[in-house]
Amino acid sequence: MKTMTAGNEELDLFRDNVRRFLTDEVEPHYESWEKAGIFPKELYLALGANGLLCVDQPEEYGGSGAPFAFSMVVIEEVSRMGFLALASNLTVHSDIAAPYILHLGSEEQKRKYLPRMASGECIGAIGMTEPGAGSDLQGMKTSATADGDHFVVNGSKTFITNGQHAGVVVLATKTDPKAGAKGTTLFTVDTALPGFKRGRNLDKIGLHSADTSELFFDNLRIHASEVLGRVGGGFGHLIDELPRERLALAISAVWHAQGALDKTIDYVTQRKAFGASIASLQNTRFELAKMKTDIEVHRAFIEKCAAQYAEGTLDPVTGAMAKLATTELEGRVTDACLQLFGGYGYMTEYPISRYWTDARIQRIYGGTSEIMKEIIARSLVGR
């Protein structure tokens, strides 16, 4: 597959390296990790050693200083090969948590966390979603109360990707419950601090090897130097960082759909029915043609969005459009692909079943499709 920078020989070589790593280091073990419900921490060290974490992070903070497109190649290839649980974890680590710290952190915070995140020694998570708030970030209850040169944090988070392995959590809290959006503050939380506790690794219908956890904060004392950005500025900081998060999810959705289509083309050209390959049947051919066209149209849009992000011009509304359109596409394609496998598509021994099951979450996390529609609608007709 090609991207808008596919003519760049260096990028193509990097893509080949990513594919080799996934083939050698991930593919042979992926099924066992899925059954275990978690990736080993050593995988992150291997990813870091091969330069596949925080790729576009500046070299002074342990990254490669590569263009944004290189970071997206990692997500593209992991998604295409059907390792969406890993793509989810890597997106949170490299394309959400690390950029928050890079863009908002003090020099001390950057030096403390970013080099270890690039090496895989410290895994990043985002603590936003709460049991009673869901996508409503303004409804969060986790509090951070000022106490001298510290804050005391109490509350809980849920559905936290990388929660079991996280060494740092970018945590959203309420520092002023009466101030609405202006009362939200972000912190970098070292998970070694007393008062931090991990809950259970949550059972999911898909993304089995992506650890997803409850997190608890019980009178956790954190120094004021761990405030990320401005006190009270958290909601604005979240809005600023959402375009990259949603673009990364959109890119994974398109390439995941492409991987499902590739698997399906291989299957229908080999599988026989009524004395001929399934690929010779008109319905099959038309379905494949429709899916390929759908994927390419959406790929063109996300390449435009990626170019805008690289130029610093991707806005939250366009990011929401990209996330909405591509994750809905992903659902359509994986469902249609499974249908072409017939009864075998429903068997877990066939990878298409995992493509289908894993794809379902993409319309929920990172903001549900309904939230994306509301964001887009507000830009058109207001509240």
C-alpha positions as CSV (number, residue, x, y, z in Angstrom):
1,M,0.0,0.0,0.0
2,K,1.0,3.6,-0.6
3,T,0.7,6.8,1.4
4,M,1.1,10.4,0.2
5,T,4.8,10.1,0.9
6,A,5.3,6.7,-0.6
7,G,7.8,8.1,-3.1
8,N,10.2,8.8,-0.2
9,E,12.7,6.0,-0.2
10,E,13.6,6.5,3.4
11,L,9.9,6.1,4.4
12,D,9.6,2.9,2.3
13,L,12.7,1.4,3.9
14,F,11.2,2.3,7.3
15,R,8.0,0.6,6.4
16,D,9.9,-2.6,5.4
17,N,11.7,-2.5,8.8
18,V,8.3,-2.3,10.6
19,R,6.9,-5.2,8.6
20,R,10.0,-7.3,9.3
21,F,9.7,-6.6,13.0
22,L,6.0,-7.5,13.1
23,T,6.6,-10.7,11.1
24,D,9.5,-11.8,13.3
25,E,8.6,-10.5,16.8
26,V,4.9,-10.1,16.9
27,E,3.1,-12.5,14.6
28,P,4.5,-15.8,16.1
29,H,3.3,-14.8,19.6
30,Y,0.2,-12.7,19.0
31,E,-2.3,-15.5,19.5
32,S,-0.8,-16.5,22.9
33,W,-0.8,-12.8,24.0
34,E,-4.5,-12.6,23.0
35,K,-5.2,-15.6,25.2
36,A,-3.2,-14.2,28.0
37,G,-5.1,-10.9,27.7
38,I,-2.0,-8.7,27.8
39,F,1.3,-8.0,26.0
40,P,4.6,-8.7,27.8
41,K,6.5,-5.6,28.9
42,E,9.5,-6.9,27.0
43,L,7.6,-6.2,23.8
44,Y,7.8,-2.5,24.4
45,L,11.6,-2.7,25.1
46,A,12.0,-4.5,21.7
47,L,9.9,-1.9,20.0
48,G,12.0,0.8,21.6
49,A,15.3,-0.9,20.6
50,N,14.1,-1.0,17.0
51,G,13.1,2.7,17.0
52,L,9.4,2.0,16.7
53,L,8.2,4.1,19.7
54,C,7.6,7.8,19.8
55,V,9.2,8.0,16.3
56,D,8.6,11.7,15.6
57,Q,9.7,12.8,19.1
58,P,12.8,15.0,19.0
59,E,16.2,13.3,19.4
60,E,17.0,15.2,22.5
61,Y,14.2,13.4,24.2
62,G,15.1,9.9,22.9
63,G,13.0,9.9,19.7
64,S,14.2,9.7,16.1
65,G,13.1,13.2,15.2
66,A,11.4,11.8,12.1
67,P,8.4,13.4,10.3
68,F,4.9,12.6,11.5
69,A,4.4,10.2,8.6
70,F,7.0,7.8,10.1
71,S,5.0,7.5,13.3
72,M,1.9,6.8,11.3
73,V,3.6,4.0,9.3
74,V,4.0,2.0,12.5
75,I,0.2,2.3,13.2
76,E,-0.6,1.6,9.5
77,E,1.3,-1.7,9.4
78,V,0.3,-3.0,12.8
79,S,-3.3,-2.3,11.9
80,R,-3.1,-3.8,8.4
81,M,-1.6,-7.1,9.8
82,G,-4.6,-7.4,12.1
83,F,-2.8,-6.6,15.4
84,L,-5.3,-3.8,16.4
85,A,-4.9,-4.4,20.1
86,L,-1.2,-3.5,19.7
87,A,-2.1,-0.6,17.4
88,S,-4.4,0.7,20.2
89,N,-1.7,0.5,22.9
90,L,0.9,2.0,20.7
91,T,-1.4,4.9,19.7
92,V,-2.0,5.7,23.3
93,H,1.7,5.5,24.2
94,S,3.4,7.1,21.2
95,D,0.7,9.3,19.7
96,I,-1.3,10.5,22.6
97,A,0.5,10.3,26.0
98,A,4.0,11.3,24.7
99,P,2.8,14.3,22.7
100,Y,0.9,15.6,25.7
101,I,4.1,15.6,27.7
102,L,6.2,16.9,24.8
103,H,3.8,19.8,24.0
104,L,2.7,20.8,27.5
105,G,5.4,19.5,29.9
106,S,8.1,21.4,31.6
107,E,11.7,20.6,30.8
108,E,11.9,18.5,33.9
109,Q,8.8,16.5,32.9
110,K,10.1,15.9,29.4
111,R,13.5,14.7,30.7
112,K,11.9,12.5,33.3
113,Y,9.5,10.7,31.0
114,L,10.1,11.0,27.3
115,P,13.4,9.3,26.9
116,R,12.1,6.3,28.8
117,M,8.9,6.2,26.8
118,A,11.0,6.1,23.6
119,S,13.0,3.2,24.9
120,G,10.0,1.3,26.1
121,E,11.1,1.4,29.7
122,C,8.2,3.6,30.7
123,I,4.8,3.0,29.2
124,G,2.3,5.8,28.9
125,A,-1.5,5.9,29.5
126,I,-4.2,8.6,29.5
127,G,-6.5,8.8,32.5
128,M,-9.7,10.5,31.3
129,T,-12.7,8.2,31.2
130,E,-14.6,7.7,34.5
131,P,-17.2,5.1,35.4
132,G,-20.0,7.7,35.6
133,A,-18.9,10.2,33.0
134,G,-18.0,8.2,29.8
135,S,-17.3,10.6,26.9
136,D,-18.4,13.6,29.1
137,L,-15.1,14.9,30.2
138,Q,-16.7,17.9,32.0
139,G,-18.6,15.4,34.2
140,M,-15.4,13.9,35.7
141,K,-15.3,13.5,39.5
142,T,-11.6,12.8,40.1
143,S,-10.4,15.7,42.2
144,A,-7.0,17.3,42.8
145,T,-7.0,19.5,45.9
146,A,-4.2,22.0,46.4
147,D,-2.2,21.4,49.6
148,G,0.9,23.6,49.9
149,D,3.3,22.7,47.1
150,H,1.4,19.5,46.4
151,F,-2.0,18.3,45.2
152,V,-4.0,15.5,46.8
153,V,-5.7,13.3,44.2
154,N,-8.8,11.2,44.8
155,G,-11.0,9.3,42.4
156,S,-11.0,6.6,39.8
157,K,-10.7,6.0,36.0
158,T,-11.9,3.2,33.8
159,F,-11.3,1.7,30.4
160,I,-7.7,2.9,30.6
161,T,-5.5,1.4,27.8
162,N,-2.0,0.4,29.0
163,G,-3.4,0.6,32.5
164,Q,-1.7,-2.6,33.7
165,H,1.8,-1.7,32.4
166,A,1.7,2.2,32.7
167,G,4.7,3.9,34.3
168,V,3.2,7.3,33.7
169,V,-0.5,8.4,33.4
170,V,-1.5,11.7,31.9
171,L,-4.4,12.3,34.4
172,A,-7.3,14.6,34.0
173,T,-8.7,16.0,37.3
174,K,-11.0,18.6,38.7
175,T,-9.0,21.3,40.6
176,D,-12.0,23.6,40.8
177,P,-15.4,21.8,40.6
178,K,-17.3,25.1,40.4
179,A,-15.4,26.4,37.4
180,G,-16.8,24.0,34.8
181,A,-14.4,23.4,31.9
182,K,-12.0,25.9,33.4
183,G,-11.6,23.8,36.6
184,T,-9.9,20.9,34.8
185,T,-6.2,20.3,35.3
186,L,-3.8,17.7,33.8
187,F,-1.0,16.0,35.7
188,T,1.8,13.5,34.9
189,V,1.4,10.8,37.5
190,D,4.3,8.4,38.2
191,T,2.5,5.1,39.0
192,A,5.2,4.3,41.6
193,L,3.6,7.0,43.9
194,P,1.9,5.8,47.1
195,G,-1.9,6.1,46.7
196,F,-1.9,4.8,43.1
197,K,-3.6,1.4,42.5
198,R,-4.4,-0.6,39.4
199,G,-7.7,-2.4,39.3
200,R,-8.4,-5.5,37.3
201,N,-7.5,-6.1,33.7
202,L,-10.9,-5.7,32.1
203,D,-12.5,-8.4,30.0
204,K,-13.4,-7.2,26.5
205,I,-15.1,-8.8,23.4
206,G,-12.1,-7.7,21.3
207,L,-8.6,-6.2,21.6
208,H,-7.9,-9.0,24.1
209,S,-4.2,-8.5,24.4
210,A,-4.6,-4.7,24.9
211,D,-4.6,-4.3,28.7
212,T,-7.5,-2.1,29.7
213,S,-7.8,-1.3,33.4
214,E,-9.5,0.5,36.2
215,L,-7.2,3.0,38.0
216,F,-7.7,4.3,41.6
217,F,-6.2,7.3,43.3
218,D,-6.5,7.3,47.1
219,N,-5.1,10.5,48.7
220,L,-2.2,10.4,46.2
221,R,0.1,13.3,46.9
222,I,1.7,14.8,43.9
223,H,4.0,17.7,43.6
224,A,2.8,20.8,41.8
225,S,5.7,20.4,39.4
226,E,3.7,17.5,37.9
227,V,1.0,19.8,36.6
228,L,0.9,19.4,32.9
229,G,0.3,22.7,31.2
230,R,-1.7,25.2,33.1
231,V,-3.7,24.8,36.3
232,G,-7.3,25.1,35.1
233,G,-6.2,24.8,31.5
234,G,-6.8,21.0,31.1
235,F,-9.9,21.1,29.0
236,G,-8.3,23.4,26.5
237,H,-5.2,21.2,26.4
238,L,-7.4,18.2,25.7
239,I,-9.1,19.9,22.8
240,D,-5.7,20.9,21.4
241,E,-4.4,17.3,21.4
242,L,-7.6,15.6,20.1
243,P,-6.8,16.1,16.4
244,R,-3.7,13.9,16.5
245,E,-5.5,11.2,18.6
246,R,-8.5,11.0,16.2
247,L,-6.3,11.1,13.2
248,A,-4.2,8.2,14.5
249,L,-7.5,6.3,15.1
250,A,-8.7,7.1,11.6
251,I,-5.4,5.9,10.0
252,S,-5.6,2.7,12.0
253,A,-9.2,2.2,10.8
254,V,-8.4,2.5,7.1
255,W,-5.4,0.2,7.3
256,H,-7.2,-2.3,9.4
257,A,-10.0,-2.3,6.8
258,Q,-7.4,-2.8,4.1
259,G,-5.9,-5.7,6.0
260,A,-9.3,-7.4,6.3
261,L,-9.9,-6.9,2.5
262,D,-6.5,-8.4,1.7
263,K,-7.3,-11.5,3.8
264,T,-10.7,-11.8,2.1
265,I,-9.3,-11.6,-1.4
266,D,-6.8,-14.4,-0.6
267,Y,-9.7,-16.5,0.8
268,V,-12.2,-16.0,-2.0
269,T,-9.7,-16.7,-4.7
270,Q,-8.9,-20.1,-3.1
271,R,-12.3,-21.2,-1.7
272,K,-14.5,-23.2,-4.1
273,A,-18.3,-23.2,-4.3
274,F,-20.5,-24.7,-7.0
275,G,-17.4,-25.9,-8.9
276,A,-15.7,-22.5,-9.1
277,S,-13.8,-20.1,-6.9
278,I,-16.0,-17.7,-4.8
279,A,-14.1,-14.9,-6.5
280,S,-15.8,-15.8,-9.8
281,L,-19.2,-15.0,-8.5
282,Q,-20.6,-11.7,-9.4
283,N,-21.8,-10.8,-5.9
284,T,-18.3,-11.5,-4.5
285,R,-16.6,-9.4,-7.2
286,F,-19.0,-6.5,-6.7
287,E,-18.6,-6.6,-2.9
288,L,-14.8,-6.5,-3.3
289,A,-15.0,-3.6,-5.8
290,K,-17.3,-1.6,-3.5
291,M,-15.0,-2.2,-0.4
292,K,-11.8,-1.2,-2.3
293,T,-13.4,2.0,-3.6
294,D,-14.7,2.9,-0.1
295,I,-11.2,2.3,1.4
296,E,-9.4,4.4,-1.3
297,V,-11.9,7.3,-0.9
298,H,-11.3,7.4,2.8
299,R,-7.6,7.0,2.4
300,A,-7.5,10.1,0.3
301,F,-9.2,12.1,3.0
302,I,-7.0,10.9,5.9
303,E,-3.9,11.7,3.8
304,K,-5.2,15.2,3.4
305,C,-5.8,15.3,7.2
306,A,-2.3,14.0,7.8
307,A,-0.8,16.7,5.6
308,Q,-2.8,19.3,7.6
309,Y,-1.6,17.9,10.9
310,A,2.0,18.0,9.7
311,E,1.5,21.6,8.8
312,G,-0.2,22.4,12.1
313,T,-3.6,23.2,10.5
314,L,-5.7,20.1,11.4
315,D,-8.6,21.4,13.5
316,P,-10.8,19.4,15.9
317,V,-13.8,19.4,13.7
318,T,-11.9,17.9,10.7
319,G,-10.3,15.4,13.1
320,A,-13.8,14.4,14.2
321,M,-14.9,13.9,10.6
322,A,-11.9,11.7,9.9
323,K,-12.5,9.6,13.0
324,L,-16.3,9.3,12.3
325,A,-16.0,8.4,8.6
326,T,-13.2,5.9,8.8
327,T,-14.3,4.0,11.8
328,E,-17.8,3.6,10.3
329,L,-16.0,2.4,7.1
330,E,-14.0,-0.1,9.1
331,G,-17.1,-1.5,10.5
332,R,-18.8,-1.9,7.1
333,V,-15.7,-3.5,5.5
334,T,-14.9,-6.0,8.3
335,D,-18.5,-7.1,8.4
336,A,-18.7,-7.5,4.6
337,C,-15.4,-9.4,4.7
338,L,-16.6,-11.8,7.4
339,Q,-19.8,-12.4,5.3
340,L,-17.7,-13.5,2.3
341,F,-16.0,-16.1,4.6
342,G,-19.4,-17.6,5.4
343,G,-19.5,-19.9,8.4
344,Y,-15.7,-20.0,8.6
345,G,-15.7,-16.2,9.2
346,Y,-17.4,-16.9,12.5
347,M,-14.7,-19.3,13.6
348,T,-11.9,-17.8,15.8
349,E,-9.3,-19.8,14.0
350,Y,-9.8,-17.5,11.0
351,P,-8.1,-14.1,11.5
352,I,-11.1,-12.3,9.8
353,S,-13.1,-13.0,13.0
354,R,-10.6,-10.9,15.0
355,Y,-10.6,-8.1,12.4
356,W,-14.4,-7.9,12.8
357,T,-14.5,-8.1,16.6
358,D,-11.6,-5.7,17.2
359,A,-13.1,-3.1,14.8
360,R,-16.2,-2.6,16.9
361,I,-14.5,-0.6,19.6
362,Q,-13.2,2.0,17.2
363,R,-16.6,3.6,17.0
364,I,-16.6,4.0,20.8
365,Y,-13.2,5.0,22.2
366,G,-11.6,8.3,21.3
367,G,-15.1,9.7,21.3
368,T,-18.1,7.8,20.1
369,S,-19.5,8.2,16.6
370,E,-22.4,10.1,18.2
371,I,-20.0,12.6,19.9
372,M,-18.2,13.1,16.6
373,K,-21.5,13.9,14.9
374,E,-22.3,16.4,17.7
375,I,-18.9,18.1,17.3
376,I,-19.4,18.4,13.5
377,A,-23.0,19.6,13.9
378,R,-22.0,22.3,16.3
379,S,-19.6,23.7,13.7
380,L,-22.4,23.9,11.2
381,V,-25.5,25.1,13.2
382,G,-24.2,25.9,16.7
383,R,-25.6,24.4,19.9
